[in-house]
Amino acid sequence: MATASYQIAPGGVFACFSGGSNTGSLAGFAALEVVKRRENETVGLCSLPAVLNQVPRQSALVQQIEKIIVIDGCHNGCARQLLAEAGIAPSVYLNLETDLHISKQGPFSSLAFTGEEVNRVADAVITTIQEILH
């Protein structure tokens, strides 16, 4: 079995991606859209669960990333808090509720967001990435 080779992107994105609410799902889908548009040239998605569980490969990879971008879905800021407990501070932090004024609809609203909202969040993240990496 061949070992996959990869190049570490200068920016790493951690997204809330909690499927429990619209904003958590939206944060995750927007992060995927960012990677899709950027084709991993400047950013890659990082695994929050793997880093929190101290998976060696993921932990080593994150330490090599130049800029960490964290996208949280709501005022609870779970992704940022969990990363802080793991000793990881974001270079850029975006909260959909407080920064982009997208209303959290609460539990079981997992799919209550639009493609327009995904694009709006992805645009905001890409603009931020361009500012910090160039």
N, C-alpha and C positions, 0 to 999 in steps of 0.2 A: 504494500500500500504506500503510495507516494505521499510525502509530507507537503501540505499546501504552503506555498510561500505567500507572504503578504508584506505590504509596506505600511508602516505605521503612519496614519494620517496626522497632520499637525493639530487637528482639533478632534476632541472626543465628546460625544453627546450622551448624556444620561437623561432619560425621560421618565417621568412618573409612570406612565402607561398602566395606571390602575384601571381595570375594566369596571370598577364599581360606579363610576360616574362619567358623565359626558366629558368633563374637562380632563380627567385622567386618561381616558381613551384618546381624546383629541391630542393631548401632548405626545402620546406615543405615535399616532398616525402622522402627525406633523413631523416628528423626528425621522420617520421612515421616508416621508416625502423629501425632506432635506437631503438625505443620503441618495435617494433616487435622482434628484436633480443634480447633485454635485458629483455623482458617480464615484463616491469614495475618494475623490481627488483631494479634498481638503478636510473632510470630516468622516468619522466613522462612528457607528453606534457602539456604546460600551454596555456591558451587562451588569446592571445594578445587583441582581442576585448573586452573580459569580464573585463580584468584588466583595460584597458583604459576607459571603461564605469563604472568603480568602482563597479562592481558587488560584493557585500559583501563576498560571499562564496569564490569566486576566489581570491579576494584581500587578504583575511585571509589565504588562502592556500599558496599563493606565499610567504607571510611573514614567513611561517614556513619552507620553503625549504632552505636547507643548501647552495647549489650552484646553481646559475642561469647561464645557457648556452644560448647564443643568436646566431642564425644563420641567417645572412643576405645574400641575393642573389647577391647584387651588391654594387658598390661604394657609392650609395646613403645612405646606412645604415639606412633604414627607421625603422626597428624593434628596433634597438639600440636607435635611436633618440626618438622614441615614448615612449619607456620604461624610458628613462632618464627624459622625461617630467613628467612621473608618479612617479619619484623618485626611480626607480629601476635600479641599476647598475649591469651589468653582471660580474660574476666571470670569465667567459671565453667568448670570442667573436671570432666568425669565420665568415669571409666574403668570399664567394665563388669566387668572382672576384679577390680580392686583395690577399687573403691567398692561395687559391687553383688554381688560374690562370685559372678559367673557364670563358670563354667569354660570356658576356650577348649579346643576339642576338636582343634585342629590343622588341618593342610592338608586340603583337599578335604572339609571338613565344612560347606560353605556354607549348607546348608538345615537344619542340625541345631539348630533352635531352635523354640520354640512360640509360638503366639499369646499365651499367658499371659506369656511372657518379653517379647514386644514391648510388651504393655500395662504390665508392671512397669517397664520402662525408660522408656517414654513418660510414665508417671505421675511417675517420679523427675525427669525433665527438666521437666515442666510445673510441678511443685512448686517446683523451683529457679527457673524463670523467674518465677513469681508472686512469689517472695521478692525477687528482684533488681530486678524492674521495678515493684514497688508499694511 
